[in-house]
Amino acid sequence: MKRVTVVQEPPFSRFLFNDIRTAPLWFLVRLYVGWAWLDAGLHKIQDPKWMDTGTAIQGFWTNAVKAPPDVARAPITYDWYRGFLQLLLDSDAHVWFGKLIAVGEAAIGVALIIGLFTGFAALLGAFMNMNFMLAGSASSNPVLFVLAVLILMAWKVAGIIGIDRFLLPLLGTPWRSEPARQQRTAAATT
């Protein structure tokens, strides 16, 4: 018989990311991050520079790709990302990309607030934060990125106070409770 080694999480980590008693904490984190995304997205949706012409994101990309000679460090650290943004600029992608960003931010915000596919929404939010940071924009992105990663780590619990509580079991990701005696026995063997 083949022996399998299982590495257990530390008790605090197990409690923080897997215990339903932390659901209120993750609900508050979700609300904060979700509201930040929804607020940013709604501002962009109401702005024709994002939704009609895309000139807002075009200006952001243009400033990000230029490397001023009098500055020791350009806003973009990685040349491959500068090349990617230049490709988007050259292909006039700003016209549709502005809409995608605005609607995407609002959708991520709504999903996090109502607890709909919480882990996936946090992943998309972290991806957008990472792209903004790669383009040289700090703003609130580092904080939102860290919070999104924490929500990702707690995805099973983070959506309990929300639609995920009902939706994920229908999709085959059920939560199950373990009897207290079984939990003590498992903890004693580790």
C-alpha positions in Angstrom: 0.0 0.0 0.0 1.3 3.4 -1.0 1.9 5.8 1.9 0.5 9.3 1.3 1.8 12.3 3.3 -0.7 15.0 4.1 0.5 18.4 5.3 -2.0 19.9 7.6 -2.7 23.6 7.9 -1.7 25.3 11.2 -4.8 25.6 13.4 -5.0 29.4 13.1 -4.9 29.2 9.3 -7.5 26.4 9.3 -9.7 28.5 11.6 -9.3 31.8 9.6 -9.8 30.3 6.1 -12.0 27.3 6.6 -14.1 27.8 9.7 -17.7 29.1 9.3 -17.3 31.2 12.4 -15.1 33.6 10.5 -17.8 34.2 7.8 -18.8 37.6 9.4 -15.2 38.8 9.1 -15.0 37.7 5.4 -18.4 39.3 4.8 -17.1 42.6 6.0 -13.9 42.3 3.9 -16.1 41.4 0.9 -18.3 44.4 1.4 -15.3 46.7 1.6 -13.6 45.4 -1.5 -16.9 45.0 -3.3 -17.9 48.6 -2.6 -14.5 49.8 -3.8 -14.9 48.0 -7.1 -18.6 49.0 -7.5 -17.9 52.6 -6.8 -15.0 52.8 -9.2 -17.0 50.9 -11.9 -20.1 53.1 -11.6 -18.0 56.3 -11.9 -16.5 54.9 -15.1 -19.9 53.7 -16.5 -21.2 57.2 -16.1 -18.2 58.8 -17.9 -18.4 59.0 -21.7 -14.5 59.0 -21.7 -14.8 55.4 -20.6 -18.0 54.2 -22.2 -18.1 56.0 -25.5 -14.7 56.9 -26.7 -12.3 55.1 -24.3 -10.1 58.1 -24.2 -9.7 57.8 -20.4 -8.0 54.4 -20.7 -6.1 55.6 -23.8 -4.7 58.5 -21.8 -3.7 56.2 -18.9 -1.9 53.8 -21.3 -0.2 56.7 -23.1 1.2 58.1 -19.9 2.2 54.6 -18.7 4.2 53.6 -21.8 6.2 56.8 -22.2 9.6 56.8 -20.5 10.5 60.4 -19.7 14.3 61.0 -20.1 14.5 63.1 -16.9 13.0 60.4 -14.7 15.2 57.7 -13.2 12.5 55.1 -13.5 9.6 54.8 -15.9 6.1 54.0 -14.5 6.2 50.5 -16.0 9.0 48.3 -14.7 8.6 45.5 -17.2 9.3 46.0 -20.9 7.0 43.2 -21.9 4.0 44.9 -20.2 4.9 48.2 -21.9 4.9 46.4 -25.2 1.5 44.9 -24.4 0.0 48.3 -23.6 1.6 49.8 -26.8 0.0 47.0 -28.8 -3.3 47.9 -27.3 -2.8 51.6 -28.1 -1.7 50.8 -31.7 -4.7 48.6 -32.3 -7.2 51.2 -30.9 -8.3 48.7 -28.3 -9.1 51.6 -25.9 -12.5 52.0 -27.6 -13.8 48.6 -26.3 -11.4 48.1 -23.4 -12.7 51.2 -21.6 -16.2 49.6 -21.6 -14.7 46.2 -20.5 -12.9 47.8 -17.5 -15.9 49.9 -16.4 -18.4 47.1 -16.6 -15.9 44.6 -15.2 -15.2 46.7 -12.1 -18.9 47.1 -11.4 -19.6 43.4 -11.9 -16.8 42.4 -9.6 -18.2 44.8 -7.0 -21.7 43.4 -7.2 -20.5 39.8 -7.2 -18.4 40.4 -4.0 -21.1 42.4 -2.3 -23.8 39.7 -2.8 -21.4 36.8 -2.4 -21.9 35.4 -5.9 -18.9 33.2 -7.1 -16.9 35.0 -4.4 -13.6 33.3 -5.2 -13.8 33.9 -8.9 -14.8 37.5 -8.4 -11.9 38.0 -6.0 -9.6 36.4 -8.6 -10.8 38.7 -11.3 -10.4 41.7 -9.0 -6.8 40.7 -8.1 -6.1 40.3 -11.8 -7.3 43.8 -12.5 -5.4 45.2 -9.5 -2.2 43.5 -10.8 -2.6 45.0 -14.2 -3.1 48.5 -12.8 0.0 48.0 -10.7 2.0 46.7 -13.6 1.0 49.9 -15.5 2.5 52.0 -12.7 -0.6 52.9 -10.7 -0.4 52.3 -7.0 -3.5 54.1 -5.6 -5.6 51.6 -3.6 -4.5 48.7 -5.8 -2.0 47.1 -3.4 -4.5 47.0 -0.5 -7.3 45.7 -2.7 -4.9 43.1 -4.2 -3.9 41.8 -0.8 -7.5 41.7 0.4 -8.6 39.9 -2.8 -5.9 37.2 -2.3 -7.1 36.7 1.3 -10.7 36.3 0.0 -9.4 33.8 -2.5 -7.7 31.9 0.3 -11.0 31.9 2.3 -13.3 31.4 -0.7 -15.2 28.5 1.0 -16.1 30.6 4.0 -16.1 34.1 2.4 -19.3 33.4 0.4 -21.2 31.7 3.2 -23.1 34.9 4.0 -24.2 35.4 0.4 -25.6 33.6 -2.6 -22.7 31.2 -2.7 -24.2 29.4 0.3 -27.0 28.2 -1.9 -25.5 28.3 -5.3 -22.2 26.4 -4.8 -23.8 23.3 -3.3 -26.1 23.1 -6.4 -22.9 23.2 -8.5 -21.3 20.4 -6.5 -19.2 22.3 -4.0 -21.1 21.4 -0.8 -20.2 22.5 2.6 -20.5 19.8 5.3 -20.2 20.0 9.0 -18.1 17.6 10.9 -19.2 16.4 14.3 -17.2 18.0 17.1 -15.9 14.6 18.2 -14.5 13.9 14.7 -12.8 17.3 14.6 -11.1 16.6 18.0 -9.9 13.2 16.8 -8.5 14.7 13.6 -6.8 17.4 15.6 -5.3 14.9 18.0 -3.8 12.8 15.3 -1.9 15.7 13.7 
